[in-house]
Amino acid sequence: MGRRPQETDRIGKAKQSTVGSCTSPANRGAPLMSTPAAADFTHVVIGGGVVGLAIAQNLARRGGPSASTLLLERHNAVGTETSSRNSEVIHAGIYYGADSLKTELCVRGREMLYRLCETHAIPHRRCGKWIVAQNDAQLAALHRIHDFCADELHVPIRWIGREEALRREPAVRAEKGVLESPTTGIIDSHALMMCLLGLIEEAGGTVALSSTVVAVRPRGGGGGTPGSEGWELEVRDTESGEVSTITTDTIINSAGLGAVDVHNMIVPEAERKQMFYAKGNYFSYPASSPKVNTLIYPAPEPGHGGLGTHLTMDLAGRIKFGPDVEWVDSPLDLAVNTSRLPQTIEEVKKYLPGLDETQLQPDYAGIRPKLGKLGAVVHGKGFVDFVIRKEEGYAGWINLLNIESPGLTSSLAIADRVKQLLYS
């Protein structure tokens, strides 16, 4: 991850903040207040991770003087879960099926994200990444990725010859081949989220922190469509325990690790879902040698829950390895599992044989919200796509489930899709 986002103001407090050219007016954490409309709000977005922030700023900018947008976040700061516990990579969108939402939204979202970074001076770098193959099966996977990018996606991709590989990254082993993704990059996710927060507030939106949704009820029904008269939410202040009731015309469930819980508050018991938690452990590498300047990923293996234990770095050049995939029972299981270190060393040494394993240190862990366990990370058997849809049988409810990687890269494109579902 990068840094955990700094604590922002709780409900009832406000302050000025600036990130890049994104200036935050003093309505952060404002009390929940009714508007003159029949409902308290036009839009309520549940979940203040990077995707929820992107959606809220998009909807806040769309509305006219009579529209209002509220973002509810259960923690006392935005982006403290999956959004701040990841690799901070801007992905190219090269791993998933051509018809998948993950591909469509990642490819589009990547360019939107780079434009936002340039416009608002969000720290980022197009460092590129290498996907390396050590055997014939992995080389075949690289050929599939290359052909997919060249023939279907039209995403930049190129083979790296042995001589160039040795010149650029002499410490990296790639026995069978190297495929380079030049549009892959890294970003300061904290600065991104603070910028999105500022954009919400510039557009007149409200962010309510320490606000946990404990019940959601559609209004209407009685022969009509549930939600046709809006929605009622019970929201608990996590500091005082006080519960408030608010109403809204539309709800957007973007609660990340809590999205299935929100879903299950609304649907009949037979339609409830189960969330699976894929924990990723990260280990930092403070040693100066071997030095690597490019992101390094092993060739993907279908059936795995992640993209392999890869080498990433932050904007200061500090190297870290991860995430691995450890299935856990709770999203609160965030302590780095040091028993995974030997496996991490084994995986990393396949492409970085000069690793000084004594220098690896536990860094942090993140949880990926998944609708399937042991499913493929790439297209193929077990692959589970993003779920972003108007829920059938309801009015004014957009549901987002299984929003894991490449969710950060896709966030702005996801926000556009939500707006289109609501208003097209």
Phi, psi and omega in degrees: 000173167271222176273150172293136181303141180297152181294128175262178188289147175280169178303137179093352178240159179208153175204167177269142172211152180224132173232119186059231177257014179268110182257131183262117174288172190270057173237012179295134178070022180294152179299151177290120185229145178286149173257171181294346181290170181300321176261158179297322183223155174281316181230136167239121177257124181261116178115118183255038169278187185297326180289315177299320177297317180296319179295314183297319180292327179293313181290324179296322179287334181288322189292151173272195183301332184269352182270154179213145182232132178238131173252125179255128178230128186284337179270174182271011174207156178281154169066035184267356181256240185302326186294337180246009181231060182216189185275353181058036181263135168271107187278154179275337180089036190256000190259344194251166183301149184301328183265007184277152173295326180301317179291308183303312187281330177290314181298315179289317183295328180300313181290324176297321182292317177299320179295318179297317179300317182290322181291322187248015175056040175280125183301129179198169178206133175273082186273344183075165175217150174253136170252122190246143180242136180249349181214176185295324180294319178290324176297321177299322177296321177296320178298320179296318178296315180301311182295322179297314180293317185286320189266330186246312185275330187059042175261134182304133179202145180207149174281142175253122178288164184300318182296315179295319180300316180293326180288318186277318183223074184296340182277348186268129176267133174213085189297326187247340180165161178226129174245129184254135172251098186286344182268359175287145181211188176230157186216152170277098186294329177298311180297323177300312183292324177294326176294313179299321177300316178297322180294323175302312187286326174300326181275002178091009178282166181239137176244120179251110179271168181052040185233102184261125176284123181247346177201145176225127180230128174287140174265153185102216186080211182057043185101340177261182180279129176304131182093354182292340175250019178100194186222151177239130180236139169260127186235125181259131172286118186289347177272311185265340185083356181292139180251128177247153175248129177233158178237154183209153175287321183224152173234143175237114180272099178235046190273005174061244180296340178258007186294321179293324176299317178295314176307314184288342174291336190258317190275160173299160185304323183293342183256007180288152184243167177243139176262140174246143188245113178259106180277137175241121178267137179242142177235131180272159183224091184282352183294149180276348182221141355288146181266131179228138184245005183232147173294137181237124178238137170289156177302138183292147179239112181305141182099346177275155181274000181210188182263021180086164180281105187251167178262119174235175180211160175266182185290346175270359179089005179287130186269143171219158180239135179146180356271154166274190178233115178231114181282125183234167185266346186223140175288353179270358182279079189250005176284136178297129179274099185291343177292347178277353184300314180302321178293320177299314179301315181300316182291318184291322182293345176295328179243352178225074188295339181274009180305132172269096188295341179289345183268351180289135182229141174301134183244288180202172177225150176229161181241130175259126180280120184233145176270351178224145180258136181064021178284162180290142175278333178253176181301150182133188184301128178090356180293132177240121184278170166305144170248113179223104189203157164285125182286126182298136179090001180228155175250139172072024179236116172254127187246129177239116181231157178061032179273088178243205177300134007262060184295319180298311179300323185275355195304316182289324176289324175299318179300318177297319181295319178300315179300319179295320178296324181285325195235354180273000000 
